[in-house]
Amino acid sequence: MNNSESVKQLLNTPKKIAITTHQKPDADALGSSLAMAGFLKKKNHQVQVITPTDYPKFLHWMSGNEEVLVYTGNEAESYQIMQEADIIFCLDFSCLSRIEGLGEAVRSAKGIKILIDHHLEPEHFADFEFWNPTAAATCEMVYELIKSLGETDKLDADIGACLYAGIMTDTGSFRHPCTSKNVHLITADLIDLGVDTNRIHRLVYDSNSEEK
């Protein structure tokens, strides 16, 4: 049984799921987390996204942003959620040191840990790894995982917008060498979902926020 089949079985029944990403989340980190959360909620899982630190306001437009729990200032609640989680998705980071104090909460948690990442030299702390250093973005990998589960029918424009933002930024607006044919095919699928690419570009790149 490969990792996708194992994860599909794990997700067949409703569970408590925590999702976390690296400190100072960017569009790929937050986008992959909120996209995964949106997908899992459609499968009737209880989901909580926890970020190690806060993130820029120009990402607040993403669907599900208002439900994100920031570890800094909410340490006790975050720790409890991690300890009670049946599954912990670790997105867009390969080492627990990248999530500050939240790393120890993840390490000590009894839940099944699933890593999805494209950075080099993973720590290999997770029970299941989806690791591809040639992928352009973790959002690309999240899309591929959902596709491998045979559940792209659960994607919608809100989820697609989160995925598109991560892919757009990590490819430098589709200019970097990592911008593969697969990236463009996924982007086309996201546009078919109703994703407004021009709006996302404006929200991310044309913001006047001093945080950028």
Stockholm file with secondary structure:
# STOCKHOLM 1.0

chainA/1-212         MNNSESVKQLLNTPKKIAITTHQKPDADALGSSLAMAGFLKKKNHQVQVITPTDYPKFLHWMSGNEEVLVYTGNEAESYQIMQEADIIFCLDFSCLSRIEGLGEAVRSAKGIKILIDHHLEPEHFADFEFWNPTAAATCEMVYELIKSLGETDKLDADIGACLYAGIMTDTGSFRHPCTSKNVHLITADLIDLGVDTNRIHRLVYDSNSEEK
#=GR chainA/1-212 SS CCHHHHHHHHTTSCCEEEEEECSSCCHHHHHHHHHHHHHHHHTTCEEEEEESSCCCGGGTTSTTGGGCEESTTCHHHHHHHHHHCSEEEEESCSSGGGGTTHHHHHHHCCSEEEEEECCSSCCCCSSEEEECTTCSCHHHHHHHHHHHTTCGGGCCHHHHHHHHHHHHHHTTTTTSTTCCHHHHHHHHHHHHTTCCHHHHHHHHHSCCCTTC
#=GC SS_cons         CCHHHHHHHHTTSCCEEEEEECSSCCHHHHHHHHHHHHHHHHTTCEEEEEESSCCCGGGTTSTTGGGCEESTTCHHHHHHHHHHCSEEEEESCSSGGGGTTHHHHHHHCCSEEEEEECCSSCCCCSSEEEECTTCSCHHHHHHHHHHHTTCGGGCCHHHHHHHHHHHHHHTTTTTSTTCCHHHHHHHHHHHHTTCCHHHHHHHHHSCCCTTC
//
